[in-house]
Amino acid sequence: MSDNRFELVTKLYNFSKDRIYNHNAIKRYSSYCERIIEQLFDYLIGIYNNWDNDYKKYKKSPVPVDSRFGRYLKSMNPKVYKQTTTSAKIIVRDYIAGMTDGYALRCMKEISLPEELSFE
């Protein structure tokens, strides 16, 4: 990289660090994000440890994220996870790592907030 380009990249990095990554709003939000990820991780580890690869249990669960996680496991097991002895932590980590922010929030709502009651 030329000196001129290196200087431009350095300026961009410093700008991003100062105005984006270390912005007060982002710092405040990061603790919320950490808690969301930790709670999702604990929840998914719990159901995985209980149901392992019993895909019928995931599918029957009233919690939507459970069935989506089960479909993920079913689609990945033959390709990736059965080839090695992959730990539950790695499987759950991979699933969470693939989440967008919006999807993680949706999953968090599904596991922590009840659906509205309907008496129809």
URKA-V391781 format. One record per run of one state. SS is the DSSP state (h for helix, s for strand, l for the rest). FROM is the first residue (numbers start at 0). TO is the last residue. If there is no record, write none. Layout:
# URKA-V391781
((SS | FROM | TO) (SS | FROM | TO))
This chain:
# URKA-V391781
((l | 0 | 1) (h | 2 | 20) (l | 21 | 22) (h | 23 | 50) (l | 51 | 53) (h | 54 | 59) (l | 60 | 62) (h | 63 | 80) (l | 81 | 86) (h | 87 | 96) (l | 97 | 99) (h | 100 | 111) (l | 112 | 119))
